[in-house]
Amino acid sequence: MTRGWDGRRALVTGAGSGVGREIARALAAGGAHVLMPVRDRGRGEAAMNSIRETVPDASLELCDLDLADFASVSALGRRLREDAEPIELYVMNAGIILLGDAQRHETVDGHELHFQTNFLGHVLLTRELCPLLQAGAARIAVQLSLASAVGSLKDLESTRRYSAVRAYAASKRAFGLYGVELARRAAAGAWGVQVNLCHPGVAPDTGIAGDLRRQRAARHGASDGKAGLARRLGGTPAEAAQPALAALAADAPDGRFFAPGGRLGLSGPPRERKLFRALRDEVGARRMWDLAEELIGAEPERTPDLL
């Protein structure tokens, strides 16, 4: 994706590794000043060094953020609002999957860890950044995954039956429905921001993809056809970053969906695709929005014009 982002201020969650780091690299190469909110400062520094190996003049800034802690999210929001610098590019990319850990974990706020990190934390962060996004006429990319197409909404907090894969898929489907409603409200309310959705396909060199592949091999053997197909057709992290960049570059209308254009959407140059059937539920999207508002605690007095 080639587009100039000169002078724009960008924020990319999950920029400390994998696809998020490559999104940050591409934006920095295009001239953007990239905010990199990270939970682990050491990993963040390593990511900055990696980006500067190929983009020596990259304008990068580390911030502290733990999406699994609402207090951390709110603290970053307050800090950035105090800086009063508009944000013009915003990629909600971060995500976790705790493969190999059979235990359900709760956050300090009492939510299942995947559900808060992958979904609720981003919802709260978006609310916190609303004035800055509006001031910057922001282009927003909601990063989904292939799991968004299959996740179940019946037990979002994984209280009845837990597995990391199931919790991850549920959180990503919930996040996808939220993204659909965010795009709808942005367009209907003329908020001055643009929202598109995307997914990176499969990038075998990222931590999540590698863990998924190893888990599948352990369960089904190395000859498993789907795992082998992902290995053959998956893209590099840099290639997997392209759909998010396409989502940022696209012009109106809101709510477009960008994904790899190759077989099964696993890899290939980004193109606009039809949204996953599981996310084509307007009523479900509104319900997910309302649920998120209830769980994070709505504060309409702070951002009356946007959310």
Backbone torsions as a table, in degrees:
resi	resn	phi	psi	omega
1	MET	NA	122.7	179.6
2	THR	-115.6	114.3	177.2
3	ARG	-155.7	138.6	178.4
4	GLY	-81.1	129.8	177.4
5	TRP	-116.5	27.1	-173.5
6	ASP	-50.7	126.2	173.5
7	GLY	77.7	-3.3	-178.5
8	ARG	-82.8	149.2	179.6
9	ARG	-101.6	123.2	-175.2
10	ALA	-120.5	151.0	172.8
11	LEU	-131.9	126.3	-178.2
12	VAL	-126.1	114.4	174.7
13	THR	-77.6	149.9	-178.6
14	GLY	71.5	25.0	-177.2
15	ALA	-81.4	2.3	-178.5
16	GLY	-78.4	-10.2	-179.0
17	SER	-166.3	170.7	169.1
18	GLY	57.1	-138.7	-176.1
19	VAL	-64.0	-39.2	179.8
20	GLY	-60.4	-39.7	177.5
21	ARG	-63.0	-37.9	-179.1
22	GLU	-73.4	-31.6	172.6
23	ILE	-63.5	-46.5	178.9
24	ALA	-61.2	-40.2	179.9
25	ARG	-61.3	-46.5	-178.2
26	ALA	-64.9	-40.6	178.8
27	LEU	-66.3	-41.6	178.1
28	ALA	-64.4	-39.5	178.1
29	ALA	-63.7	-28.0	177.9
30	GLY	-85.0	1.4	175.1
31	GLY	102.2	3.3	179.9
32	ALA	-78.1	151.7	167.0
33	HIS	-89.5	119.1	-169.9
34	VAL	-108.7	119.3	171.1
35	LEU	-83.0	129.9	-177.1
36	MET	-120.7	89.4	178.8
37	PRO	-74.7	126.3	-176.1
38	VAL	-135.8	152.3	173.8
39	ARG	-86.4	-32.1	-176.7
40	ASP	-112.9	108.1	-177.4
41	ARG	-62.7	-36.0	179.4
42	GLY	-62.7	-44.4	177.2
43	ARG	-65.3	-37.3	178.4
44	GLY	-63.7	-42.6	178.2
45	GLU	-63.0	-40.6	178.8
46	ALA	-63.2	-39.3	178.6
47	ALA	-65.2	-41.9	178.0
48	MET	-60.9	-42.9	178.8
49	ASN	-63.1	-40.8	178.6
50	SER	-62.5	-44.2	-179.9
51	ILE	-62.8	-40.9	-176.8
52	ARG	-73.2	-13.7	173.4
53	GLU	-65.6	-32.3	-179.2
54	THR	-108.8	-19.0	178.0
55	VAL	-129.2	79.0	-172.6
56	PRO	-57.0	-31.7	-177.5
57	ASP	-98.6	20.9	-179.2
58	ALA	-56.7	135.0	176.1
59	SER	-98.5	103.8	-172.3
60	LEU	-128.0	149.7	-179.7
61	GLU	-145.7	121.0	177.1
62	LEU	-80.8	142.5	174.3
63	CYS	-132.2	156.3	177.1
64	ASP	-91.1	130.4	178.5
65	LEU	-158.0	127.4	169.7
66	ASP	-121.6	105.2	-177.8
67	LEU	-64.3	-16.9	178.6
68	ALA	-86.8	11.4	-179.1
69	ASP	-139.7	106.4	-177.4
70	PHE	-57.6	-33.8	179.9
71	ALA	-64.1	-38.2	177.9
72	SER	-66.1	-41.9	178.9
73	VAL	-62.4	-46.3	-179.3
74	SER	-64.8	-35.8	179.6
75	ALA	-64.3	-42.8	177.5
76	LEU	-64.4	-41.6	178.4
77	GLY	-59.0	-45.2	179.1
78	ARG	-61.9	-43.4	-178.4
79	ARG	-62.3	-44.4	-178.3
80	LEU	-70.8	-35.8	176.8
81	ARG	-66.5	-34.9	176.2
82	GLU	-65.9	-35.1	175.9
83	ASP	-66.1	-29.0	175.6
84	ALA	59.8	31.5	176.6
85	GLU	-99.4	123.3	-180.0
86	PRO	-59.1	148.8	174.1
87	ILE	-109.7	123.1	-173.6
88	GLU	-105.3	-16.6	178.7
89	LEU	-137.0	129.5	-173.7
90	TYR	-141.8	119.3	-179.5
91	VAL	-119.2	114.9	176.1
92	MET	-88.4	88.8	-169.7
93	ASN	-110.9	-28.3	-170.1
94	ALA	-60.8	147.7	176.1
95	GLY	-166.1	154.7	176.9
96	ILE	-129.7	155.8	167.8
97	ILE	-147.2	119.8	-173.1
98	LEU	-92.9	64.0	179.1
99	LEU	-64.3	143.6	-179.7
100	GLY	86.0	-4.3	178.5
101	ASP	-113.4	108.5	-176.0
102	ALA	-82.3	-3.9	-176.9
103	GLN	-92.9	136.4	174.1
104	ARG	-76.7	133.6	-179.1
105	HIS	-116.0	140.2	175.1
106	GLU	-107.9	147.9	176.2
107	THR	-80.4	174.5	176.7
108	VAL	-64.4	-18.5	179.8
109	ASP	-93.9	1.1	174.1
110	GLY	89.3	15.5	179.2
111	HIS	-110.7	153.2	175.6
112	GLU	-57.8	139.7	-167.4
113	LEU	-61.2	-45.2	178.4
114	HIS	-63.4	-42.7	-176.0
115	PHE	-61.3	-41.7	-179.9
116	GLN	-77.3	-44.2	-176.1
117	THR	-65.8	-47.5	-173.1
118	ASN	-82.6	-21.5	-173.4
119	PHE	-125.2	-72.0	-171.0
120	LEU	-61.6	-38.2	179.3
121	GLY	-60.6	-39.9	178.0
122	HIS	-69.5	-36.4	177.5
123	VAL	-61.4	-46.7	179.7
124	LEU	-65.4	-41.3	179.6
125	LEU	-60.9	-41.5	179.1
126	THR	-62.0	-42.7	176.7
127	ARG	-61.1	-44.2	-179.0
128	GLU	-61.7	-34.3	-175.9
129	LEU	-90.3	-2.5	-172.5
130	CYS	-47.9	-50.4	-178.4
131	PRO	-61.0	-35.7	-179.2
132	LEU	-73.8	-36.3	178.0
133	LEU	-67.4	-41.6	178.7
134	GLN	-66.1	-42.4	-179.7
135	ALA	-63.4	-30.4	-179.1
136	GLY	-94.2	6.4	-174.8
137	ALA	45.1	53.5	-166.3
138	ALA	-65.4	147.5	165.9
139	ARG	-99.8	125.5	-172.4
140	ILE	-118.0	132.4	176.0
141	ALA	-116.0	123.5	178.4
142	VAL	-99.4	107.7	-174.2
143	GLN	-86.4	113.4	178.9
144	LEU	-98.3	-160.8	173.5
145	SER	-152.3	170.3	176.3
146	LEU	-59.2	-27.1	178.9
147	ALA	-65.5	-20.9	178.7
148	SER	-61.5	-22.7	-177.5
149	ALA	-80.6	-16.6	-171.2
150	VAL	-125.6	-8.3	-176.7
151	GLY	-63.2	145.6	177.8
152	SER	-94.4	142.8	178.9
153	LEU	-101.2	8.1	-173.4
154	LYS	-76.0	-23.9	-176.7
155	ASP	-145.1	67.9	-170.8
156	LEU	-61.7	-30.4	-179.8
157	GLU	-93.0	3.5	176.8
158	SER	53.9	43.8	-179.2
159	THR	-86.3	-23.2	-176.8
160	ARG	-93.5	-41.0	-178.2
161	ARG	-149.0	123.4	-172.7
162	TYR	-114.9	136.0	160.2
163	SER	-150.1	150.8	-177.9
164	ALA	-61.7	-41.4	-179.1
165	VAL	-63.8	-43.7	-179.4
166	ARG	-65.7	-42.5	180.0
167	ALA	-65.0	-41.6	178.7
168	TYR	-61.9	-48.4	-177.7
169	ALA	-63.1	-40.5	178.4
170	ALA	-62.8	-43.3	-178.7
171	SER	-65.4	-37.2	-178.4
172	LYS	-74.8	-33.2	175.0
173	ARG	-68.9	-42.3	177.2
174	ALA	-59.2	-42.8	179.5
175	PHE	-64.6	-38.3	177.8
176	GLY	-63.4	-43.4	178.2
177	LEU	-63.9	-40.5	174.9
178	TYR	-59.1	-43.9	179.3
179	GLY	-61.3	-39.3	177.3
180	VAL	-61.4	-44.4	-179.6
181	GLU	-71.0	-35.0	176.1
182	LEU	-60.7	-44.8	178.9
183	ALA	-63.6	-41.8	-179.2
184	ARG	-63.2	-45.5	-178.3
185	ARG	-68.4	-37.1	178.6
186	ALA	-61.3	-41.7	-179.5
187	ALA	-72.1	-46.2	-176.1
188	ALA	-68.0	-32.8	-176.8
189	GLY	-93.4	-0.1	-178.6
190	ALA	49.8	54.2	-175.8
191	TRP	-74.9	-16.2	-177.5
192	GLY	87.2	9.7	173.5
193	VAL	-118.6	161.7	179.0
194	GLN	-123.5	132.5	-175.6
195	VAL	-122.9	124.1	172.5
196	ASN	-129.3	160.8	-178.4
197	LEU	-112.6	159.4	-178.6
198	CYS	-158.9	165.2	165.7
199	HIS	-145.7	149.9	-170.4
200	PRO	-86.9	-4.0	-171.9
201	GLY	76.7	-143.8	180.0
202	VAL	-120.0	128.4	176.6
203	ALA	-121.8	98.1	-173.6
204	PRO	-58.3	-21.0	-177.4
205	ASP	-86.5	0.1	176.5
206	THR	-88.7	160.7	-178.0
207	GLY	-61.4	-46.0	-178.2
208	ILE	-61.5	-47.4	-177.7
209	ALA	-62.8	-42.3	179.7
210	GLY	-63.2	-42.2	179.0
211	ASP	-64.2	-42.6	177.8
212	LEU	-61.1	-42.0	-178.1
213	ARG	-65.5	-43.2	179.9
214	ARG	-65.8	-38.4	178.8
215	GLN	-65.5	-43.0	179.4
216	ARG	-64.4	-39.9	179.3
217	ALA	-63.9	-38.4	179.7
218	ALA	-66.0	-35.4	-178.1
219	ARG	-80.8	-39.4	-169.2
220	HIS	-117.1	-6.6	-178.8
221	GLY	93.8	157.3	-174.5
222	ALA	-66.0	-16.0	-176.7
223	SER	-87.7	2.5	-178.1
224	ASP	-53.1	126.4	-172.8
225	GLY	-65.6	-42.3	-177.1
226	LYS	-66.2	-41.4	178.3
227	ALA	-64.0	-41.7	178.8
228	GLY	-63.6	-38.9	178.5
229	LEU	-63.5	-41.5	178.9
230	ALA	-63.0	-39.5	178.7
231	ARG	-62.8	-40.4	-175.8
232	ARG	-76.3	-35.3	-171.6
233	LEU	-103.9	-9.6	-179.3
234	GLY	-66.7	160.2	-178.7
235	GLY	-106.7	176.6	174.1
236	THR	-78.0	163.1	175.4
237	PRO	-56.2	-37.3	179.0
238	ALA	-64.7	-39.0	177.3
239	GLU	-69.4	-38.1	-180.0
240	ALA	-67.8	-19.2	177.4
241	ALA	-75.4	-18.7	-170.9
242	GLN	-64.5	-38.9	178.3
243	PRO	-59.5	-38.6	177.7
244	ALA	-64.5	-39.7	178.3
245	LEU	-66.6	-37.1	176.2
246	ALA	-64.8	-38.4	178.2
247	ALA	-63.5	-37.2	177.8
248	LEU	-71.0	-36.6	-174.6
249	ALA	-79.7	-21.4	-174.0
250	ALA	-65.8	143.9	174.2
251	ASP	-87.7	170.1	-177.3
252	ALA	-52.2	160.1	8.1
253	PRO	-83.6	169.6	177.8
254	ASP	-71.8	165.1	171.1
255	GLY	82.3	13.4	176.2
256	ARG	-75.6	157.5	-173.8
257	PHE	-125.8	122.1	-177.0
258	PHE	-116.4	136.9	-176.6
259	ALA	-152.0	165.7	175.5
260	PRO	-57.7	141.8	-174.4
261	GLY	-90.0	-0.4	-177.7
262	GLY	-82.7	-171.6	-176.0
263	ARG	-56.9	129.3	178.7
264	LEU	60.5	11.9	-179.1
265	GLY	68.5	22.7	-178.5
266	LEU	-81.6	-32.2	-177.4
267	SER	-160.7	-178.8	178.5
268	GLY	108.2	167.7	179.5
269	PRO	-58.7	145.7	-177.2
270	PRO	-69.8	146.6	173.6
271	ARG	-151.3	161.0	176.5
272	GLU	-73.0	133.3	-178.6
273	ARG	-130.5	166.2	176.6
274	LYS	-72.2	137.1	-178.6
275	LEU	-62.3	145.5	176.3
276	PHE	-50.6	139.1	-179.3
277	ARG	-56.7	-37.3	-178.3
278	ALA	-62.2	-18.2	-178.5
279	LEU	-104.4	0.0	-179.8
280	ARG	-91.0	54.6	-175.9
281	ASP	-132.5	93.7	-174.8
282	GLU	-64.2	-38.8	178.6
283	VAL	-66.0	-44.1	178.6
284	GLY	-63.0	-36.2	178.7
285	ALA	-65.3	-42.2	178.1
286	ARG	-65.3	-39.5	178.5
287	ARG	-64.3	-39.4	179.7
288	MET	-67.1	-38.8	175.2
289	TRP	-58.2	-49.3	-178.4
290	ASP	-63.0	-39.2	178.6
291	LEU	-62.9	-44.4	179.3
292	ALA	-62.1	-42.9	178.3
293	GLU	-58.8	-41.2	179.7
294	GLU	-65.1	-42.2	-173.4
295	LEU	-77.5	-31.3	-180.0
296	ILE	-91.2	-18.1	-178.6
297	GLY	87.5	103.0	-176.8
298	ALA	-70.0	141.2	176.0
299	GLU	-132.4	68.3	-175.1
300	PRO	-63.6	-22.0	-178.1
301	GLU	-67.8	-22.6	-178.1
302	ARG	-83.6	-34.9	-175.1
303	THR	-133.6	61.2	-172.7
304	PRO	-65.6	-25.1	-173.9
305	ASP	-87.0	-13.0	-172.7
306	LEU	-118.4	-53.5	-176.2
307	LEU	-122.5	NA	NA
